[in-house]
């Protein structure tokens, strides 16, 4: 006689859903800020999977907010214009001429593509920039290169966040898609904001449950390049000690995670955006797919 269990070939799906239940309960109604970037921005299948993940979060009762940069697209557009892409301390050197291109690519190309992908699943996504409703206010940022302050042009750091427009969209059941540019109250100029930095500032202002940063690596490596062992969890203090020795490209991401958890965000996660549905794997499974940063206080409570 055939076992009733063997008849139901879809049973593993039920097990997966049950595994997600405690995480669904924990995150229901909570705000999740996701920094969209890396390979997930240029691979069509990964982009589609990302959109599915974000819409799933919304249907599962979470409040996702997407913050994006556009490094590959900006570099490609600058190349067409004959402008050289230069980076210092992991930040793009942005001349006045380059800023016009950055603004156009972020708000006019990358954001529209992402909004379109999300809205393929329903009338959810609304695109805004840090300029809109003074969501983000910036001041000029200098890069720290070997202990010296270096001018990198129209690159800014966030000085203030007014999350009112974002909250209104979330309350209306929408998915805000935020381009990482902001205007300065000092000189009136628009500045290019590192998307990792912008996402962290917005997560803190929203008192988000978690900040998720998509990358092109598995997470934070324990001893790169000597080992590819990924650190699955560390505290804010542990991360702060590691920062001086990190590769320049990881510094803004990990600084963002540190800022977030020290300003009210419960967890910050760096996850591998090259893995399809990595967001769902990180939030709704026991194993996860990246590195999680927690506040020191939470680590003490757990011990």
SELUM-100903 format. One line per 10 residues: number of its first residue (from 1); their letters; for each residue x, y, z of N, C-alpha, C. Coordinates in Angstrom, 1 decimal, m for minus. Example, Ala and Ser with C-alpha at 12.3 -4.5 7.8 and 13.67 -1.06 7.14 Angstrom:
BEGIN
1> as> 13.2/m5.7/7.8/12.3/m4.5/7.8/13.2/m3.3/7.8 ~ 12.8/m2.2/7.1/13.7/m1.1/7.1/12.9/0.0/7.9
// end
This chain:
BEGIN
1> xxxxxxxxxx> 0.9/m1.2/0.0/0.0/0.0/0.0/0.9/1.3/0.0 ~ 0.5/2.2/m0.9/1.4/3.4/m1.0/1.2/4.3/0.3 ~ 2.3/4.8/0.8/2.2/5.6/2.0/1.6/7.0/1.6 ~ 0.7/7.5/2.5/0.0/8.8/2.2/1.1/9.9/2.0 ~ 2.2/9.8/2.8/3.2/10.8/2.6/3.9/10.8/1.3 ~ 4.1/9.6/0.8/4.8/9.4/m0.5/3.9/10.0/m1.7 ~ 2.6/9.9/m1.5/1.7/10.4/m2.6/1.9/11.9/m2.8 ~ 2.2/12.6/m1.7/2.2/14.1/m1.8/3.6/14.6/m2.1 ~ 3.9/14.7/m3.4/5.3/15.0/m3.8/5.6/16.5/m3.5 ~ 4.6/17.3/m3.2/4.8/18.7/m2.9/5.1/18.9/m1.4
11> xxxxxxxxxx> 5.2/17.8/m0.6/5.3/18.0/0.8/6.6/18.8/1.2 ~ 7.7/18.7/0.5/8.8/19.6/0.9/8.5/21.1/0.8 ~ 7.6/21.5/m0.1/7.1/22.9/m0.1/6.5/23.3/1.2 ~ 5.6/22.4/1.8/5.0/22.6/3.0/6.0/22.8/4.1 ~ 7.0/21.9/4.1/8.1/22.0/5.1/8.8/23.4/5.1 ~ 9.0/23.9/3.8/9.7/25.2/3.6/8.8/26.3/4.2 ~ 7.5/26.2/3.9/6.6/27.2/4.4/6.6/27.2/6.0 ~ 6.5/26.0/6.5/6.5/25.9/8.0/7.8/26.5/8.6 ~ 8.9/26.2/8.0/10.2/26.8/8.4/10.2/28.3/8.5 ~ 9.4/28.9/7.5/9.4/30.3/7.4/8.4/30.9/8.4
21> xxxxxxxxxx> 7.5/30.1/9.0/6.5/30.7/9.9/7.0/31.5/11.1 ~ 8.0/31.1/11.8/8.5/32.0/12.9/9.1/33.3/12.4 ~ 9.7/33.2/11.2/10.3/34.5/10.7/9.2/35.4/10.2 ~ 8.1/34.8/9.6/7.0/35.6/9.1/6.3/36.3/10.3 ~ 6.2/35.6/11.4/5.6/36.1/12.6/6.5/37.3/13.2 ~ 7.8/37.0/13.2/8.7/38.0/13.8/8.7/39.3/13.0 ~ 8.7/39.2/11.6/8.9/40.4/10.8/7.6/41.0/10.3 ~ 6.4/40.4/10.6/5.2/41.0/10.2/5.0/42.4/10.6 ~ 4.7/43.3/9.7/4.5/44.7/10.0/5.7/45.5/10.1 ~ 6.9/44.9/10.0/8.2/45.6/10.2/8.7/46.2/8.9
31> xxxxxxxxxx> 9.4/47.2/9.0/10.1/47.9/7.9/11.4/47.2/7.6 ~ 11.6/46.9/6.3/12.9/46.4/5.9/13.5/47.3/4.8 ~ 14.7/47.8/5.0/15.3/48.7/3.9/16.3/47.8/3.2 ~ 16.2/47.8/1.9/17.1/46.9/1.1/17.9/47.8/0.1 ~ 19.2/47.7/0.2/20.0/48.4/m0.8/20.3/47.5/m2.0 ~ 19.8/47.9/m3.1/19.8/47.1/m4.4/21.1/47.6/m5.1 ~ 22.0/46.6/m5.4/23.2/47.0/m6.1/23.9/45.7/m6.6 ~ 25.1/45.9/m7.1/26.0/44.8/m7.5/25.5/44.1/m8.8 ~ 25.8/42.9/m8.9/25.5/42.1/m10.1/24.0/41.9/m10.3 ~ 23.2/42.0/m9.2/21.8/41.9/m9.2/21.2/43.0/m10.0
41> xxxxxxxxxx> 21.9/44.1/m10.2/21.4/45.2/m11.0/21.5/45.0/m12.5 ~ 22.4/44.2/m13.0/22.7/44.1/m14.4/22.3/42.7/m15.0 ~ 22.1/41.7/m14.1/21.7/40.4/m14.6/20.1/40.3/m14.6 ~ 19.6/40.1/m15.8/18.1/40.2/m16.0/17.4/39.2/m15.1 ~ 17.9/38.0/m15.0/17.2/37.0/m14.1/17.3/37.3/m12.6 ~ 18.5/37.9/m12.2/18.6/38.3/m10.8/17.7/39.5/m10.5 ~ 17.6/40.4/m11.5/16.7/41.6/m11.3/15.2/41.1/m11.1 ~ 14.8/40.2/m12.0/13.5/39.7/m11.9/13.2/39.0/m10.6 ~ 14.2/38.2/m10.1/14.1/37.5/m8.8/14.1/38.5/m7.7 ~ 14.8/39.5/m7.8/14.8/40.6/m6.7/13.4/41.2/m6.6
51> xxxxxxxxxx> 12.9/41.5/m7.8/11.5/42.1/m7.8/10.5/41.2/m7.1 ~ 10.6/39.9/m7.5/9.7/38.9/m6.9/9.9/38.9/m5.4 ~ 11.1/38.9/m4.9/11.4/38.8/m3.5/10.7/40.0/m2.7 ~ 10.9/41.2/m3.3/10.4/42.4/m2.7/8.9/42.4/m2.6 ~ 8.3/42.0/m3.7/6.8/42.0/m3.7/6.3/40.9/m2.7 ~ 7.0/39.8/m2.7/6.7/38.7/m1.7/6.7/39.3/m0.3 ~ 7.8/40.0/0.0/7.8/40.7/1.4/6.6/41.5/1.7 ~ 6.2/42.3/0.7/5.1/43.1/0.9/3.8/42.3/1.1 ~ 3.6/41.2/0.3/2.4/40.4/0.5/2.5/39.6/1.8 ~ 3.7/39.4/2.3/3.9/38.6/3.6/3.7/39.5/4.8
61> xxxxxxxxxx> 3.4/40.8/4.6/3.0/41.7/5.7/4.2/42.6/6.1 ~ 5.3/42.5/5.4/6.4/43.4/5.7/6.3/44.7/4.9 ~ 7.1/45.7/5.3/7.1/47.0/4.6/8.5/47.2/4.0 ~ 8.7/46.8/2.7/10.0/46.9/2.1/10.2/48.3/1.5 ~ 11.4/48.8/1.7/11.9/50.1/1.1/13.1/49.8/0.3 ~ 13.2/50.1/m1.0/14.4/49.9/m1.8/15.1/51.1/m2.0 ~ 16.4/51.1/m1.7/17.4/52.2/m2.0/18.4/51.7/m3.0 ~ 18.6/52.4/m4.1/19.5/51.9/m5.1/20.5/53.0/m5.5 ~ 21.6/52.5/m6.0/22.6/53.3/m6.7/22.5/52.9/m8.1 ~ 23.7/52.9/m8.8/23.7/52.6/m10.2/25.1/52.5/m10.8
71> xxxxxxxxxx> 26.0/52.0/m10.0/27.4/52.0/m10.4/27.7/51.6/m11.8 ~ 27.3/50.4/m12.2/27.6/49.9/m13.6/26.9/50.7/m14.6 ~ 25.7/51.2/m14.4/25.0/52.0/m15.4/25.6/53.4/m15.5 ~ 26.0/53.9/m14.4/26.7/55.2/m14.4/28.0/55.2/m15.1 ~ 28.8/54.1/m14.8/30.1/54.0/m15.5/29.9/53.8/m17.0 ~ 28.9/53.0/m17.4/28.7/52.8/m18.9/28.3/54.1/m19.5 ~ 27.5/54.9/m18.9/27.0/56.2/m19.5/28.2/57.2/m19.5 ~ 29.0/57.3/m18.5/30.1/58.2/m18.5/31.1/57.8/m19.6 ~ 31.3/56.5/m19.8/32.1/56.0/m20.8/31.7/56.5/m22.2 ~ 30.3/56.4/m22.4/29.8/56.9/m23.7/30.1/58.4/m23.9
81> xxxxxxxxxx> 30.1/59.1/m22.8/30.3/60.6/m22.8/31.8/60.9/m22.9 ~ 32.7/59.9/m22.8/34.1/60.1/m22.8/34.7/60.5/m21.5 ~ 33.9/60.3/m20.4/34.4/60.7/m19.1/34.9/59.5/m18.3 ~ 36.0/59.7/m17.7/36.7/58.6/m17.0/36.0/58.4/m15.6 ~ 35.8/57.1/m15.2/35.3/56.8/m13.9/36.5/56.6/m13.0 ~ 36.5/57.3/m11.9/37.6/57.3/m10.9/37.0/57.1/m9.5 ~ 37.7/56.3/m8.8/37.2/56.0/m7.4/38.3/56.3/m6.4 ~ 38.0/56.8/m5.3/38.9/57.0/m4.2/38.2/56.6/m2.9 ~ 38.9/55.8/m2.1/38.4/55.2/m0.9/37.0/54.6/m1.1 ~ 36.8/53.9/m2.2/35.6/53.3/m2.5/34.4/54.2/m3.0
91> xxxxxxxxxx> 34.7/55.5/m3.2/33.7/56.4/m3.6/34.0/57.0/m5.0 ~ 32.9/57.2/m5.8/33.1/57.7/m7.1/33.4/59.2/m7.1 ~ 34.5/59.5/m7.7/34.8/61.0/m7.9/33.8/61.5/m8.9 ~ 33.1/62.6/m8.5/31.9/63.1/m9.3/32.1/64.5/m9.6 ~ 32.5/64.8/m10.8/32.6/66.2/m11.2/31.2/66.8/m11.5 ~ 31.2/68.1/m11.7/29.9/68.7/m12.0/29.3/68.1/m13.3 ~ 30.1/67.8/m14.3/29.6/67.2/m15.5/29.1/65.8/m15.3 ~ 29.9/65.1/m14.5/29.5/63.7/m14.2/28.2/63.7/m13.3 ~ 28.0/64.7/m12.5/26.8/64.7/m11.6/25.6/64.8/m12.5 ~ 25.6/65.5/m13.6/24.4/65.5/m14.4/24.1/64.2/m15.0
101> xxxxxxxxxx> 25.1/63.4/m15.3/24.9/62.0/m15.8/24.4/61.1/m14.7 ~ 25.0/61.3/m13.5/24.6/60.4/m12.4/23.1/60.6/m12.1 ~ 22.7/61.9/m12.0/21.3/62.2/m11.7/20.4/61.6/m12.7 ~ 20.7/61.7/m14.0/19.9/61.2/m15.1/19.8/59.7/m15.1 ~ 20.9/59.1/m14.9/20.9/57.6/m14.9/20.2/57.0/m13.7 ~ 20.4/57.6/m12.5/19.7/57.1/m11.3/18.2/57.3/m11.3 ~ 17.8/58.5/m11.5/16.4/58.8/m11.5/15.6/58.5/m12.8 ~ 16.3/58.5/m13.9/15.7/58.4/m15.2/15.8/57.0/m15.8 ~ 16.8/56.2/m15.3/17.0/54.9/m16.0/16.8/53.8/m14.9 ~ 17.7/53.8/m14.0/17.8/52.6/m13.0/16.5/52.6/m12.2
111> xxxxxxxxxx> 16.0/53.7/m11.7/14.8/53.7/m10.9/13.6/53.3/m11.7 ~ 13.5/53.8/m12.9/12.3/53.5/m13.8/12.3/52.0/m14.1 ~ 13.5/51.4/m14.4/13.5/50.0/m14.7/13.0/49.2/m13.5 ~ 13.5/49.6/m12.3/13.2/48.8/m11.1/11.7/49.0/m10.7 ~ 11.2/50.2/m10.8/9.8/50.4/m10.6/8.9/49.6/m11.6 ~ 9.3/49.5/m12.8/8.6/48.7/m13.8/8.6/47.3/m13.5 ~ 9.7/46.7/m13.0/9.8/45.3/m12.6/8.9/45.0/m11.4 ~ 8.9/45.9/m10.5/8.1/45.7/m9.3/6.6/45.8/m9.6 ~ 6.3/46.7/m10.5/4.9/47.0/m10.8/4.3/46.0/m11.8 ~ 5.2/45.1/m12.3/4.7/44.0/m13.1/3.8/43.1/m12.3
121> xxxxxxxxxx> 4.0/43.1/m11.0/3.3/42.2/m10.0/2.1/42.9/m9.4 ~ 1.9/44.2/m9.7/0.8/44.9/m9.1/1.2/46.4/m8.9 ~ 0.2/47.2/m8.5/0.5/48.7/m8.4/1.1/49.1/m7.1 ~ 2.4/48.6/m7.0/3.0/48.8/m5.7/4.1/49.9/m5.6 ~ 5.0/49.9/m6.6/6.2/50.7/m6.5/6.0/52.1/m6.9 ~ 6.6/53.0/m6.1/6.6/54.5/m6.4/8.1/54.9/m6.3 ~ 8.6/55.6/m7.4/9.9/56.0/m7.4/10.1/57.5/m6.9 ~ 11.0/57.7/m6.0/11.3/59.0/m5.5/12.9/59.1/m5.4 ~ 13.4/60.3/m5.3/14.8/60.5/m5.0/15.0/61.2/m3.6 ~ 16.2/61.2/m3.2/16.5/61.8/m1.9/16.1/63.3/m1.9
131> xxxxxxxxxx> 16.0/63.9/m3.1/15.7/65.3/m3.3/14.2/65.5/m2.9 ~ 13.3/64.6/m3.3/11.9/64.7/m3.2/11.5/64.9/m1.7 ~ 10.6/65.9/m1.5/10.1/66.2/m0.1/11.2/66.3/0.9 ~ 12.4/66.7/0.4/13.6/66.8/1.3/13.8/65.5/2.1 ~ 13.6/64.4/1.4/13.8/63.1/2.1/15.2/63.0/2.7 ~ 16.1/63.4/1.9/17.5/63.4/2.4/18.2/64.7/2.1 ~ 18.9/65.2/3.1/19.6/66.5/2.9/21.1/66.1/3.0 ~ 21.9/66.7/2.2/23.3/66.3/2.1/24.3/67.5/2.4 ~ 25.5/67.1/2.7/26.6/68.1/2.7/27.8/67.5/1.9 ~ 28.7/68.3/1.5/29.8/67.8/0.7/30.7/66.8/1.5
141> xxxxxxxxxx> 31.1/65.7/0.9/31.9/64.7/1.6/33.3/64.7/1.0 ~ 34.2/64.5/1.9/35.6/64.3/1.4/36.1/62.9/1.7 ~ 36.9/62.4/0.8/37.4/61.0/1.0/38.6/61.0/1.9 ~ 38.8/60.0/2.7/40.0/59.8/3.5/40.9/58.8/2.8 ~ 42.0/59.4/2.3/43.0/58.6/1.5/44.3/58.6/2.3 ~ 44.7/57.5/2.9/45.9/57.5/3.7/46.0/58.6/4.7 ~ 44.9/58.8/5.3/44.9/59.8/6.4/44.7/61.3/5.9 ~ 44.6/61.5/4.6/44.4/62.8/4.1/43.0/63.0/3.6 ~ 42.5/64.2/3.7/41.1/64.5/3.2/41.2/65.0/1.8 ~ 40.6/64.2/0.9/40.7/64.4/m0.5/39.3/64.9/m1.1
151> xxxxxxxxxx> 39.4/65.9/m1.9/38.1/66.4/m2.6/37.7/65.5/m3.7 ~ 36.5/64.9/m3.7/36.1/64.0/m4.7/34.8/64.6/m5.4 ~ 34.7/65.9/m5.4/33.7/66.6/m6.2/32.3/66.5/m5.6 ~ 31.3/66.3/m6.4/29.9/66.4/m5.9/29.4/65.0/m5.3 ~ 30.2/64.6/m4.3/29.8/63.5/m3.5/29.4/64.0/m2.1 ~ 28.3/63.5/m1.7/27.8/64.0/m0.4/27.6/63.0/0.7 ~ 27.4/63.4/1.9/27.0/62.5/3.0/25.7/63.1/3.5 ~ 24.9/62.2/4.0/23.6/62.5/4.5/23.7/63.2/5.9 ~ 23.1/64.4/6.0/23.1/65.1/7.3/21.7/65.1/8.0 ~ 20.7/64.8/7.2/19.3/64.8/7.7/18.4/64.0/6.9
161> xxxxxxxxxx> 17.5/63.3/7.5/16.5/62.5/6.8/15.1/62.9/7.3 ~ 14.2/63.2/6.4/12.8/63.4/6.7/12.1/62.3/6.0 ~ 11.7/61.3/6.8/11.1/60.1/6.2/9.6/60.1/6.1 ~ 9.0/61.3/6.2/7.6/61.5/6.2/7.0/61.0/4.9 ~ 7.6/61.3/3.7/7.0/60.8/2.4/7.1/59.3/2.3 ~ 8.2/58.8/2.8/8.4/57.3/2.8/7.4/56.6/3.6 ~ 7.2/57.1/4.8/6.2/56.5/5.7/4.7/56.6/5.1 ~ 4.4/57.7/4.5/3.1/57.9/3.9/2.9/56.8/2.8 ~ 4.0/56.6/2.0/3.9/55.6/0.9/3.7/54.2/1.6 ~ 4.5/53.9/2.6/4.3/52.6/3.3/2.9/52.4/3.9
171> xxxxxxxxxx> 2.4/53.4/4.5/1.1/53.4/5.1/0.0/53.1/4.0 ~ 0.3/53.5/2.8/m0.6/53.3/1.7/m0.4/52.0/1.0 ~ 0.5/51.2/1.5/0.7/49.9/0.9/1.7/49.9/m0.2 ~ 2.4/51.0/m0.4/3.3/51.1/m1.6/4.7/50.6/m1.2 ~ 5.5/50.4/m2.2/7.0/50.1/m2.1/7.8/51.3/m2.6 ~ 8.3/52.1/m1.7/9.2/53.2/m2.1/10.5/52.7/m2.8 ~ 10.8/53.3/m3.9/12.1/53.0/m4.6/12.9/54.3/m4.6 ~ 14.0/54.4/m3.8/14.6/55.7/m3.6/16.0/55.7/m4.3 ~ 16.2/56.8/m5.1/17.5/57.0/m5.8/18.4/57.8/m4.8 ~ 19.6/57.4/m4.8/20.6/58.0/m3.8/21.2/59.2/m4.2
181> xxxxxxxxxx> 20.4/60.3/m4.4/20.9/61.6/m4.6/20.2/62.6/m3.7 ~ 20.8/63.7/m3.3/20.2/64.6/m2.3/20.8/66.0/m2.5 ~ 20.0/66.9/m2.1/20.4/68.4/m2.3/20.9/68.9/m1.0 ~ 21.9/69.8/m1.1/22.5/70.4/0.1/21.7/71.6/0.5 ~ 21.6/71.8/1.8/20.9/73.0/2.3/21.9/74.2/2.4 ~ 23.2/73.8/2.3/24.3/74.8/2.4/24.5/75.6/1.0 ~ 24.7/74.8/m0.1/25.0/75.5/m1.3/24.0/75.2/m2.4 ~ 22.9/74.4/m2.1/21.9/74.2/m3.1/22.2/73.2/m4.1 ~ 23.4/72.7/m4.1/23.8/71.7/m5.1/23.2/70.3/m4.8 ~ 23.1/69.5/m5.9/22.7/68.1/m5.8/23.9/67.3/m5.7
191> xxxxxxxxxx> 23.9/66.3/m4.8/25.1/65.5/m4.5/24.8/64.0/m4.8 ~ 25.8/63.3/m5.2/25.8/61.9/m5.4/26.0/61.2/m4.0 ~ 25.1/60.4/m3.5/25.3/59.8/m2.2/25.6/58.3/m2.4 ~ 26.6/57.8/m1.8/26.8/56.4/m1.8/25.5/55.7/m1.4 ~ 25.1/54.7/m2.2/23.8/54.1/m1.9/23.8/53.3/m0.6 ~ 25.0/52.7/m0.2/25.1/52.0/1.0/24.8/53.0/2.2 ~ 25.4/54.1/2.1/25.3/55.2/3.1/23.9/55.7/3.2 ~ 23.3/55.9/2.0/21.9/56.4/2.0/20.9/55.4/2.6 ~ 21.1/54.1/2.2/20.2/53.1/2.8/20.3/53.0/4.3 ~ 21.5/53.1/4.8/21.7/53.0/6.2/21.1/54.2/7.0
201> xxxxxxxxxx> 21.2/55.4/6.4/20.6/56.6/7.0/19.1/56.5/7.0 ~ 18.6/56.0/5.9/17.1/55.9/5.8/16.6/54.8/6.8 ~ 17.3/53.7/6.8/16.9/52.6/7.8/16.9/53.1/9.2 ~ 17.9/53.9/9.6/17.9/54.5/10.9/16.8/55.4/11.2 ~ 16.5/56.3/10.2/15.4/57.2/10.3/14.0/56.6/10.4 ~ 13.9/55.4/9.8/12.6/54.7/9.8/12.5/53.7/11.0 ~ 13.6/53.6/11.8/13.7/52.6/12.8/13.4/51.2/12.3 ~ 14.0/50.9/11.2/13.7/49.7/10.5/14.1/48.4/11.3 ~ 13.4/47.3/11.0/13.8/46.1/11.7/15.1/45.6/11.2 ~ 15.4/45.8/9.9/16.6/45.3/9.3/17.0/46.1/8.1
211> xxxxxxxxxx> 18.3/46.2/7.9/18.9/46.8/6.7/19.6/45.6/5.9 ~ 19.3/45.5/4.7/19.9/44.4/3.9/20.7/45.1/2.7 ~ 21.9/44.7/2.6/22.8/45.3/1.5/23.2/44.2/0.6 ~ 22.8/44.3/m0.7/23.2/43.3/m1.6/24.6/43.6/m2.2 ~ 25.4/42.5/m2.3/26.8/42.7/m2.7/27.1/41.6/m3.8 ~ 28.3/41.6/m4.2/28.8/40.6/m5.2/29.7/39.6/m4.5 ~ 29.7/39.5/m3.2/30.4/38.5/m2.5/29.5/37.8/m1.5 ~ 30.0/36.7/m0.9/29.2/35.9/m0.1/28.8/36.6/1.3 ~ 29.6/37.5/1.7/29.4/38.2/2.9/30.8/38.8/3.3 ~ 31.0/39.1/4.6/32.2/39.6/5.1/33.1/38.4/5.4
221> xxxxxxxxxx> 34.3/38.4/4.7/35.2/37.2/4.9/36.0/37.4/6.2 ~ 36.3/36.3/6.8/37.1/36.3/8.1/38.5/36.8/7.9 ~ 39.1/36.3/6.8/40.6/36.6/6.7/40.9/36.6/5.2 ~ 40.2/37.5/4.4/40.5/37.6/3.0/41.8/38.2/2.7 ~ 42.6/37.8/1.8/42.4/36.7/0.8/42.9/35.3/1.2 ~ 43.3/35.2/2.5/43.9/34.0/3.0/42.8/32.9/3.2 ~ 41.6/33.3/3.4/40.5/32.4/3.6/39.2/32.9/3.0 ~ 38.3/32.0/2.5/37.0/32.5/2.0/35.9/32.1/3.0 ~ 36.3/31.9/4.3/35.3/31.7/5.3/34.5/32.9/5.7 ~ 33.2/32.9/5.6/32.4/34.0/5.8/32.0/34.1/7.3
231> xxxxxxxxxx> 32.0/35.3/7.8/31.6/35.6/9.2/30.1/35.7/9.1 ~ 29.4/34.8/9.8/27.9/34.7/9.7/27.3/35.8/10.6 ~ 27.9/36.1/11.7/27.3/37.1/12.7/28.4/37.8/13.5 ~ 28.3/39.1/13.7/29.2/39.8/14.5/28.5/41.0/15.1 ~ 29.1/41.5/16.2/28.6/42.7/16.9/29.1/44.0/16.3 ~ 28.5/45.1/16.6/28.9/46.4/16.2/30.4/46.6/16.6 ~ 30.7/46.3/17.8/32.1/46.6/18.3/33.1/45.7/17.5 ~ 32.7/44.5/17.2/33.6/43.6/16.5/33.8/44.1/15.1 ~ 32.8/44.6/14.5/32.9/45.1/13.1/33.7/46.4/13.1 ~ 33.6/47.2/14.1/34.4/48.5/14.1/35.9/48.2/14.2
241> xxxxxxxxxx> 36.2/47.1/14.8/37.7/46.7/14.9/38.2/46.3/13.5 ~ 37.3/45.7/12.7/37.7/45.1/11.4/37.8/46.2/10.3 ~ 37.0/47.3/10.5/36.9/48.3/9.4/38.2/48.8/8.8 ~ 39.2/49.1/9.6/40.4/49.6/9.0/41.1/48.7/8.0 ~ 40.9/47.4/8.2/41.6/46.4/7.3/40.7/45.9/6.2 ~ 39.5/46.4/6.0/38.7/45.9/4.9/39.0/46.5/3.6 ~ 38.7/45.7/2.5/38.9/46.2/1.2/38.1/47.5/1.0 ~ 38.5/48.4/0.2/37.9/49.7/0.0/36.4/49.6/m0.4 ~ 36.1/48.6/m1.3/34.8/48.5/m1.8/33.8/48.1/m0.7 ~ 34.3/47.4/0.3/33.4/46.9/1.4/33.2/47.9/2.5
251> xxxxxxxxxx> 34.1/48.9/2.6/34.1/49.9/3.7/32.7/50.6/3.7 ~ 32.2/51.2/2.6/30.9/51.9/2.7/29.8/51.0/3.2 ~ 29.8/49.8/2.7/28.8/48.8/3.1/28.8/48.5/4.6 ~ 30.0/48.2/5.1/30.1/47.8/6.5/29.9/49.1/7.4 ~ 30.4/50.2/6.9/30.2/51.4/7.7/28.7/51.7/7.8 ~ 27.9/51.4/6.7/26.5/51.6/6.7/25.8/50.7/7.7 ~ 26.3/49.4/7.7/25.7/48.4/8.7/26.0/48.9/10.1 ~ 27.2/49.4/10.3/27.5/49.9/11.7/26.7/51.0/12.1 ~ 26.5/52.0/11.2/25.7/53.2/11.5/24.3/52.7/11.8 ~ 23.7/51.8/11.0/22.3/51.4/11.2/22.1/50.8/12.5
261> xxxxxxxxxx> 22.9/49.8/12.9/22.7/49.1/14.2/23.0/49.9/15.4 ~ 23.8/51.0/15.2/24.0/51.9/16.3/23.0/53.0/16.4 ~ 22.1/53.0/15.5/21.0/54.1/15.5/19.6/53.5/15.3 ~ 19.4/52.4/16.0/18.0/51.9/16.2/17.6/50.7/15.3 ~ 18.4/50.4/14.3/18.0/49.2/13.4/18.4/47.9/14.1 ~ 17.6/47.0/14.2/17.8/45.7/15.0/18.9/44.9/14.4 ~ 18.9/44.7/13.1/20.0/43.9/12.4/20.4/44.6/11.1 ~ 21.6/44.4/10.7/22.1/44.8/9.3/22.7/43.6/8.7 ~ 22.4/43.3/7.4/22.9/42.1/6.8/23.5/42.5/5.5 ~ 24.7/41.9/5.2/25.3/41.9/3.9/25.1/40.6/3.3
271> xxxxxxxxxx> 24.4/40.5/2.1/24.1/39.3/1.5/24.5/39.2/0.0 ~ 24.7/38.0/m0.4/25.2/37.8/m1.8/24.0/37.9/m2.8 ~ 24.1/39.1/m3.5/23.1/39.4/m4.5/23.2/38.5/m5.8 ~ 24.2/37.7/m5.9/24.4/36.8/m7.0/23.5/35.6/m6.9 ~ 23.0/35.3/m5.7/22.2/34.1/m5.4/20.7/34.5/m5.6 ~ 20.1/33.9/m6.6/18.6/34.2/m6.8/17.8/34.0/m5.5 ~ 17.0/35.0/m5.2/16.1/35.0/m4.1/16.8/35.0/m2.7 ~ 18.0/35.6/m2.8/18.8/35.7/m1.5/18.1/36.4/m0.4 ~ 17.3/37.4/m0.7/16.5/38.1/0.3/15.6/37.2/1.1 ~ 14.9/36.4/0.3/14.0/35.4/1.0/14.8/34.4/1.8
281> xxxxxxxxxx> 15.9/33.9/1.3/16.7/33.0/2.0/17.2/33.5/3.3 ~ 17.6/34.8/3.3/18.2/35.5/4.4/17.1/35.7/5.5 ~ 15.9/36.2/5.1/14.9/36.5/6.1/14.1/35.4/6.6 ~ 13.8/34.4/5.7/12.8/33.4/6.0/13.4/32.0/6.2 ~ 14.7/31.8/6.3/15.2/30.5/6.5/16.1/30.5/7.7 ~ 16.4/29.3/8.3/17.3/29.2/9.5/18.8/29.5/9.1 ~ 19.2/29.3/7.9/20.6/29.3/7.6/21.0/30.7/7.1 ~ 20.3/31.4/6.3/20.7/32.7/5.8/21.8/32.5/4.7 ~ 22.2/33.6/4.1/23.2/33.6/3.0/24.2/34.7/3.1 ~ 24.5/35.3/4.3/25.4/36.4/4.3/25.9/36.6/5.7
291> xxxxxxxxxx> 26.3/37.9/6.0/26.8/38.3/7.3/25.8/39.2/8.0 ~ 25.5/38.9/9.2/24.6/39.7/10.0/25.3/40.5/11.1 ~ 25.0/41.8/11.2/25.6/42.7/12.2/24.5/43.0/13.2 ~ 24.8/42.9/14.5/23.8/43.2/15.5/24.4/44.2/16.5 ~ 23.5/44.9/17.2/24.0/45.9/18.2/24.7/45.1/19.3 ~ 25.6/45.8/20.0/26.3/45.2/21.1/25.3/44.8/22.2 ~ 24.3/45.6/22.5/23.3/45.3/23.5/22.5/44.0/23.3 ~ 22.2/43.8/22.0/21.4/42.6/21.7/22.3/41.3/21.9 ~ 23.6/41.5/21.6/24.5/40.3/21.7/24.7/40.0/23.2 ~ 24.7/41.0/24.1/24.8/40.8/25.5/23.5/40.2/26.1
301> xxx> 22.3/40.6/25.5/21.1/40.0/26.0/21.0/38.5/25.6 ~ 21.6/38.1/24.5/21.5/36.7/24.0/22.5/35.8/24.8 ~ 23.5/36.4/25.4/24.6/35.6/26.1/24.1/35.2/27.5
// end
